[in-house]
Amino acid sequence: MIKVTIKCFSQVKYALGQNELVFELENGSTSSNLEKIIRSKANGQLDDISLRIAINQHYESEDTELKDGDEVAFIPPVQGG
């Protein structure tokens, strides 16, 4: 098992009601697996929103295997106003 910290911003924060979450995942879990979990916990509130994924403060362009202690951020599109 690995433990990862999820940082929540903007729509993700509002959908989940928290700034930060900690998940225990199976070894070999990927950023894509984690995104599916986050979307399911949002009860449809993130269905039409594309999310960028950053792991340890670096954007990832493809599915990445997560490691114990990773910090993952799901970042929605920037909104102006």
N, CA, C and O atoms as CSV, one atom per row, in Angstrom:
chain,resi,resn,atom,element,x,y,z
A,1,MET,N,N,0.840,-1.184,0.000
A,1,MET,CA,C,0.000,0.000,0.000
A,1,MET,C,C,0.886,1.249,0.000
A,1,MET,O,O,1.964,1.278,0.595
A,2,ILE,N,N,0.387,2.276,-0.692
A,2,ILE,CA,C,1.055,3.574,-0.695
A,2,ILE,C,C,0.075,4.620,-0.186
A,2,ILE,O,O,-1.141,4.447,-0.270
A,3,LYS,N,N,0.614,5.687,0.335
A,3,LYS,CA,C,-0.208,6.789,0.823
A,3,LYS,C,C,0.139,8.028,0.010
A,3,LYS,O,O,1.309,8.393,-0.099
A,4,VAL,N,N,-0.890,8.688,-0.571
A,4,VAL,CA,C,-0.682,9.910,-1.338
A,4,VAL,C,C,-1.581,11.016,-0.783
A,4,VAL,O,O,-2.658,10.758,-0.245
A,5,THR,N,N,-1.110,12.238,-0.928
A,5,THR,CA,C,-1.866,13.411,-0.504
A,5,THR,C,C,-2.408,14.100,-1.739
A,5,THR,O,O,-1.679,14.332,-2.704
A,6,ILE,N,N,-3.697,14.427,-1.704
A,6,ILE,CA,C,-4.333,15.108,-2.822
A,6,ILE,C,C,-4.626,16.541,-2.407
A,6,ILE,O,O,-5.297,16.778,-1.403
A,7,LYS,N,N,-4.121,17.492,-3.179
A,7,LYS,CA,C,-4.407,18.914,-2.977
A,7,LYS,C,C,-5.582,19.281,-3.873
A,7,LYS,O,O,-5.578,18.966,-5.063
A,8,CYS,N,N,-6.578,19.939,-3.314
A,8,CYS,CA,C,-7.801,20.267,-4.053
A,8,CYS,C,C,-7.880,21.778,-4.276
A,8,CYS,O,O,-7.733,22.568,-3.344
A,9,PHE,N,N,-8.113,22.154,-5.522
A,9,PHE,CA,C,-8.220,23.564,-5.893
A,9,PHE,C,C,-9.535,23.818,-6.623
A,9,PHE,O,O,-10.069,22.927,-7.283
A,10,SER,N,N,-10.051,25.031,-6.501
A,10,SER,CA,C,-11.185,25.522,-7.279
A,10,SER,C,C,-12.355,24.535,-7.289
A,10,SER,O,O,-12.841,24.145,-6.227
A,11,GLN,N,N,-12.812,24.128,-8.483
A,11,GLN,CA,C,-13.988,23.258,-8.578
A,11,GLN,C,C,-13.785,21.925,-7.867
A,11,GLN,O,O,-14.744,21.362,-7.339
A,12,VAL,N,N,-12.580,21.420,-7.842
A,12,VAL,CA,C,-12.306,20.153,-7.150
A,12,VAL,C,C,-12.532,20.346,-5.651
A,12,VAL,O,O,-13.140,19.500,-4.995
A,13,LYS,N,N,-12.048,21.443,-5.125
A,13,LYS,CA,C,-12.230,21.764,-3.711
A,13,LYS,C,C,-13.716,21.889,-3.370
A,13,LYS,O,O,-14.166,21.355,-2.356
A,14,TYR,N,N,-14.470,22.585,-4.204
A,14,TYR,CA,C,-15.894,22.760,-3.946
A,14,TYR,C,C,-16.660,21.444,-4.081
A,14,TYR,O,O,-17.578,21.178,-3.306
A,15,ALA,N,N,-16.287,20.626,-5.056
A,15,ALA,CA,C,-16.974,19.357,-5.275
A,15,ALA,C,C,-16.738,18.375,-4.125
A,15,ALA,O,O,-17.636,17.623,-3.747
A,16,LEU,N,N,-15.517,18.390,-3.573
A,16,LEU,CA,C,-15.175,17.440,-2.516
A,16,LEU,C,C,-15.321,18.022,-1.115
A,16,LEU,O,O,-15.349,17.287,-0.128
A,17,GLY,N,N,-15.415,19.358,-1.033
A,17,GLY,CA,C,-15.605,20.007,0.266
A,17,GLY,C,C,-14.372,20.007,1.154
A,17,GLY,O,O,-14.483,20.187,2.367
A,18,GLN,N,N,-13.191,19.807,0.563
A,18,GLN,CA,C,-11.960,19.777,1.348
A,18,GLN,C,C,-10.798,20.351,0.551
A,18,GLN,O,O,-10.789,20.310,-0.679
A,19,ASN,N,N,-9.814,20.890,1.274
A,19,ASN,CA,C,-8.594,21.408,0.650
A,19,ASN,C,C,-7.589,20.308,0.360
A,19,ASN,O,O,-6.795,20.402,-0.576
A,20,GLU,N,N,-7.636,19.258,1.182
A,20,GLU,CA,C,-6.628,18.212,1.085
A,20,GLU,C,C,-7.220,16.883,1.538
A,20,GLU,O,O,-8.013,16.830,2.479
A,21,LEU,N,N,-6.827,15.819,0.862
A,21,LEU,CA,C,-7.257,14.466,1.207
A,21,LEU,C,C,-6.041,13.560,1.219
A,21,LEU,O,O,-5.056,13.827,0.529
A,22,VAL,N,N,-6.103,12.492,1.996
A,22,VAL,CA,C,-5.047,11.488,1.995
A,22,VAL,C,C,-5.700,10.157,1.650
A,22,VAL,O,O,-6.706,9.773,2.246
A,23,PHE,N,N,-5.113,9.459,0.680
A,23,PHE,CA,C,-5.640,8.164,0.253
A,23,PHE,C,C,-4.569,7.097,0.396
A,23,PHE,O,O,-3.388,7.345,0.154
A,24,GLU,N,N,-5.000,5.903,0.792
A,24,GLU,CA,C,-4.145,4.727,0.717
A,24,GLU,C,C,-4.568,3.964,-0.525
A,24,GLU,O,O,-5.743,3.641,-0.698
A,25,LEU,N,N,-3.605,3.679,-1.386
A,25,LEU,CA,C,-3.863,3.014,-2.655
A,25,LEU,C,C,-2.998,1.767,-2.771
A,25,LEU,O,O,-1.994,1.619,-2.075
A,26,GLU,N,N,-3.405,0.886,-3.652
A,26,GLU,CA,C,-2.622,-0.310,-3.931
A,26,GLU,C,C,-1.309,0.078,-4.607
A,26,GLU,O,O,-1.258,1.058,-5.351
A,27,ASN,N,N,-0.252,-0.687,-4.350
A,27,ASN,CA,C,0.995,-0.498,-5.086
A,27,ASN,C,C,0.688,-0.622,-6.574
A,27,ASN,O,O,-0.118,-1.462,-6.974
A,28,GLY,N,N,1.326,0.207,-7.392
A,28,GLY,CA,C,1.096,0.180,-8.827
A,28,GLY,C,C,-0.050,1.062,-9.288
A,28,GLY,O,O,-0.327,1.131,-10.485
A,29,SER,N,N,-0.729,1.745,-8.354
A,29,SER,CA,C,-1.811,2.661,-8.735
A,29,SER,C,C,-1.243,3.813,-9.546
A,29,SER,O,O,-0.095,4.218,-9.364
A,30,THR,N,N,-2.065,4.327,-10.438
A,30,THR,CA,C,-1.618,5.403,-11.326
A,30,THR,C,C,-2.437,6.671,-11.106
A,30,THR,O,O,-3.453,6.670,-10.412
A,31,SER,N,N,-1.963,7.748,-11.718
A,31,SER,CA,C,-2.689,9.017,-11.636
A,31,SER,C,C,-4.077,8.881,-12.265
A,31,SER,O,O,-5.024,9.524,-11.812
A,32,SER,N,N,-4.203,8.073,-13.277
A,32,SER,CA,C,-5.501,7.838,-13.916
A,32,SER,C,C,-6.459,7.115,-12.960
A,32,SER,O,O,-7.635,7.468,-12.877
A,33,ASN,N,N,-5.957,6.109,-12.241
A,33,ASN,CA,C,-6.773,5.416,-11.240
A,33,ASN,C,C,-7.268,6.401,-10.183
A,33,ASN,O,O,-8.437,6.381,-9.797
A,34,LEU,N,N,-6.370,7.257,-9.725
A,34,LEU,CA,C,-6.719,8.222,-8.690
A,34,LEU,C,C,-7.731,9.242,-9.208
A,34,LEU,O,O,-8.642,9.635,-8.479
A,35,GLU,N,N,-7.580,9.669,-10.447
A,35,GLU,CA,C,-8.544,10.610,-11.016
A,35,GLU,C,C,-9.947,9.995,-11.049
A,35,GLU,O,O,-10.926,10.684,-10.764
A,36,LYS,N,N,-10.053,8.730,-11.386
A,36,LYS,CA,C,-11.365,8.052,-11.382
A,36,LYS,C,C,-11.971,8.052,-9.986
A,36,LYS,O,O,-13.174,8.260,-9.834
A,37,ILE,N,N,-11.151,7.821,-8.967
A,37,ILE,CA,C,-11.638,7.830,-7.582
A,37,ILE,C,C,-12.141,9.221,-7.215
A,37,ILE,O,O,-13.221,9.365,-6.641
A,38,ILE,N,N,-11.351,10.251,-7.551
A,38,ILE,CA,C,-11.727,11.634,-7.232
A,38,ILE,C,C,-13.033,12.004,-7.935
A,38,ILE,O,O,-13.923,12.593,-7.321
A,39,ARG,N,N,-13.147,11.668,-9.192
A,39,ARG,CA,C,-14.377,11.977,-9.934
A,39,ARG,C,C,-15.583,11.255,-9.339
A,39,ARG,O,O,-16.673,11.825,-9.285
A,40,SER,N,N,-15.409,10.019,-8.893
A,40,SER,CA,C,-16.543,9.290,-8.310
A,40,SER,C,C,-16.963,9.911,-6.980
A,40,SER,O,O,-18.153,9.943,-6.666
A,41,LYS,N,N,-16.009,10.404,-6.198
A,41,LYS,CA,C,-16.334,11.050,-4.924
A,41,LYS,C,C,-17.023,12.401,-5.123
A,41,LYS,O,O,-17.681,12.900,-4.210
A,42,ALA,N,N,-16.876,13.000,-6.315
A,42,ALA,CA,C,-17.477,14.301,-6.600
A,42,ALA,C,C,-18.936,14.183,-7.041
A,42,ALA,O,O,-19.586,15.197,-7.294
A,43,ASN,N,N,-19.451,12.970,-7.134
A,43,ASN,CA,C,-20.866,12.748,-7.475
A,43,ASN,C,C,-21.320,13.517,-8.716
A,43,ASN,O,O,-22.378,14.147,-8.712
A,44,GLY,N,N,-20.520,13.461,-9.767
A,44,GLY,CA,C,-20.904,14.076,-11.030
A,44,GLY,C,C,-20.559,15.541,-11.182
A,44,GLY,O,O,-20.705,16.095,-12.272
A,45,GLN,N,N,-20.105,16.185,-10.117
A,45,GLN,CA,C,-19.818,17.615,-10.188
A,45,GLN,C,C,-18.586,17.946,-11.040
A,45,GLN,O,O,-18.395,19.099,-11.425
A,46,LEU,N,N,-17.758,16.951,-11.335
A,46,LEU,CA,C,-16.552,17.189,-12.135
A,46,LEU,C,C,-16.643,16.531,-13.513
A,46,LEU,O,O,-15.662,16.515,-14.257
A,47,ASP,N,N,-17.806,15.993,-13.851
A,47,ASP,CA,C,-17.947,15.228,-15.092
A,47,ASP,C,C,-17.597,16.016,-16.347
A,47,ASP,O,O,-17.014,15.451,-17.272
A,48,ASP,N,N,-17.927,17.280,-16.411
A,48,ASP,CA,C,-17.692,18.081,-17.618
A,48,ASP,C,C,-16.463,18.980,-17.509
A,48,ASP,O,O,-16.306,19.924,-18.283
A,49,ILE,N,N,-15.600,18.684,-16.551
A,49,ILE,CA,C,-14.429,19.530,-16.312
A,49,ILE,C,C,-13.165,18.728,-16.610
A,49,ILE,O,O,-12.970,17.640,-16.068
A,50,SER,N,N,-12.305,19.275,-17.481
A,50,SER,CA,C,-11.023,18.626,-17.731
A,50,SER,C,C,-10.066,19.025,-16.613
A,50,SER,O,O,-10.045,20.177,-16.179
A,51,LEU,N,N,-9.290,18.077,-16.164
A,51,LEU,CA,C,-8.366,18.324,-15.061
A,51,LEU,C,C,-6.935,18.051,-15.502
A,51,LEU,O,O,-6.654,17.044,-16.151
A,52,ARG,N,N,-6.035,18.960,-15.141
A,52,ARG,CA,C,-4.598,18.706,-15.307
A,52,ARG,C,C,-4.129,18.040,-14.018
A,52,ARG,O,O,-4.670,18.287,-12.941
A,53,ILE,N,N,-3.129,17.205,-14.149
A,53,ILE,CA,C,-2.608,16.501,-12.985
A,53,ILE,C,C,-1.164,16.915,-12.759
A,53,ILE,O,O,-0.345,16.894,-13.679
A,54,ALA,N,N,-0.863,17.292,-11.523
A,54,ALA,CA,C,0.505,17.590,-11.128
A,54,ALA,C,C,0.886,16.622,-10.012
A,54,ALA,O,O,0.125,16.406,-9.069
A,55,ILE,N,N,2.067,16.052,-10.139
A,55,ILE,CA,C,2.585,15.160,-9.109
A,55,ILE,C,C,3.863,15.776,-8.580
A,55,ILE,O,O,4.811,16.024,-9.325
A,56,ASN,N,N,3.871,16.019,-7.271
A,56,ASN,CA,C,5.015,16.665,-6.621
A,56,ASN,C,C,5.382,17.975,-7.321
A,56,ASN,O,O,6.553,18.272,-7.559
A,57,GLN,N,N,4.340,18.746,-7.642
A,57,GLN,CA,C,4.433,20.094,-8.220
A,57,GLN,C,C,4.989,20.120,-9.637
A,57,GLN,O,O,5.525,21.140,-10.069
A,58,HIS,N,N,4.868,19.008,-10.368
A,58,HIS,CA,C,5.265,18.951,-11.782
A,58,HIS,C,C,4.099,18.393,-12.581
A,58,HIS,O,O,3.571,17.328,-12.261
A,59,TYR,N,N,3.700,19.114,-13.619
A,59,TYR,CA,C,2.617,18.624,-14.471
A,59,TYR,C,C,3.028,17.326,-15.145
A,59,TYR,O,O,4.168,17.171,-15.582
A,60,GLU,N,N,2.089,16.402,-15.223
A,60,GLU,CA,C,2.307,15.131,-15.906
A,60,GLU,C,C,1.400,15.090,-17.131
A,60,GLU,O,O,0.224,15.444,-17.052
A,61,SER,N,N,1.949,14.657,-18.259
A,61,SER,CA,C,1.170,14.641,-19.491
A,61,SER,C,C,0.576,13.270,-19.781
A,61,SER,O,O,-0.265,13.146,-20.672
A,62,GLU,N,N,0.990,12.245,-19.057
A,62,GLU,CA,C,0.451,10.913,-19.296
A,62,GLU,C,C,0.246,10.209,-17.970
A,62,GLU,O,O,0.639,10.705,-16.914
A,63,ASP,N,N,-0.371,9.053,-18.045
A,63,ASP,CA,C,-0.639,8.261,-16.862
A,63,ASP,C,C,0.675,7.915,-16.168
A,63,ASP,O,O,1.589,7.383,-16.798
A,64,THR,N,N,0.770,8.213,-14.883
A,64,THR,CA,C,2.013,8.045,-14.142
A,64,THR,C,C,1.770,7.168,-12.924
A,64,THR,O,O,0.781,7.342,-12.211
A,65,GLU,N,N,2.677,6.222,-12.689
A,65,GLU,CA,C,2.572,5.386,-11.490
A,65,GLU,C,C,2.895,6.235,-10.268
A,65,GLU,O,O,3.882,6.970,-10.249
A,66,LEU,N,N,2.053,6.124,-9.256
A,66,LEU,CA,C,2.231,6.894,-8.028
A,66,LEU,C,C,3.131,6.145,-7.057
A,66,LEU,O,O,3.187,4.916,-7.050
A,67,LYS,N,N,3.834,6.921,-6.237
A,67,LYS,CA,C,4.739,6.356,-5.245
A,67,LYS,C,C,4.314,6.828,-3.859
A,67,LYS,O,O,3.651,7.855,-3.715
A,68,ASP,N,N,4.702,6.073,-2.858
A,68,ASP,CA,C,4.379,6.426,-1.483
A,68,ASP,C,C,4.891,7.832,-1.176
A,68,ASP,O,O,6.048,8.153,-1.451
A,69,GLY,N,N,4.026,8.664,-0.607
A,69,GLY,CA,C,4.402,10.020,-0.226
A,69,GLY,C,C,4.176,11.066,-1.296
A,69,GLY,O,O,4.405,12.249,-1.047
A,70,ASP,N,N,3.727,10.665,-2.496
A,70,ASP,CA,C,3.490,11.644,-3.559
A,70,ASP,C,C,2.402,12.648,-3.163
A,70,ASP,O,O,1.457,12.322,-2.445
A,71,GLU,N,N,2.569,13.875,-3.654
A,71,GLU,CA,C,1.547,14.905,-3.528
A,71,GLU,C,C,0.944,15.106,-4.915
A,71,GLU,O,O,1.650,15.431,-5.870
A,72,VAL,N,N,-0.354,14.912,-5.013
A,72,VAL,CA,C,-1.048,14.990,-6.297
A,72,VAL,C,C,-2.030,16.154,-6.258
A,72,VAL,O,O,-2.775,16.316,-5.292
A,73,ALA,N,N,-2.026,16.960,-7.309
A,73,ALA,CA,C,-2.987,18.053,-7.430
A,73,ALA,C,C,-3.775,17.869,-8.715
A,73,ALA,O,O,-3.206,17.634,-9.781
A,74,PHE,N,N,-5.090,17.980,-8.600
A,74,PHE,CA,C,-5.971,17.975,-9.766
A,74,PHE,C,C,-6.374,19.421,-9.992
A,74,PHE,O,O,-7.055,20.028,-9.165
A,75,ILE,N,N,-5.945,19.963,-11.122
A,75,ILE,CA,C,-6.085,21.393,-11.359
A,75,ILE,C,C,-7.057,21.636,-12.510
A,75,ILE,O,O,-6.790,21.250,-13.648
A,76,PRO,N,N,-8.191,22.282,-12.206
A,76,PRO,CA,C,-9.149,22.605,-13.256
A,76,PRO,C,C,-8.672,23.775,-14.091
A,76,PRO,O,O,-7.706,24.446,-13.726
A,77,PRO,N,N,-9.345,24.033,-15.220
A,77,PRO,CA,C,-8.970,25.182,-16.044
A,77,PRO,C,C,-9.015,26.482,-15.240
A,77,PRO,O,O,-9.829,26.632,-14.329
A,78,VAL,N,N,-8.135,27.411,-15.587
A,78,VAL,CA,C,-8.109,28.704,-14.918
A,78,VAL,C,C,-9.352,29.482,-15.292
A,78,VAL,O,O,-9.761,29.505,-16.452
A,79,GLN,N,N,-9.950,30.121,-14.292
A,79,GLN,CA,C,-11.144,30.932,-14.533
A,79,GLN,C,C,-10.821,32.396,-14.267
A,79,GLN,O,O,-10.099,32.716,-13.323
A,80,GLY,N,N,-11.338,33.251,-15.073
A,80,GLY,CA,C,-11.125,34.682,-14.873
A,80,GLY,C,C,-12.360,35.326,-14.291
A,80,GLY,O,O,-13.392,34.680,-14.106
A,81,GLY,N,N,-12.239,36.598,-14.008
A,81,GLY,CA,C,-13.430,37.252,-13.510
A,81,GLY,C,C,-13.184,38.471,-12.779
A,81,GLY,O,O,-14.125,39.110,-12.310
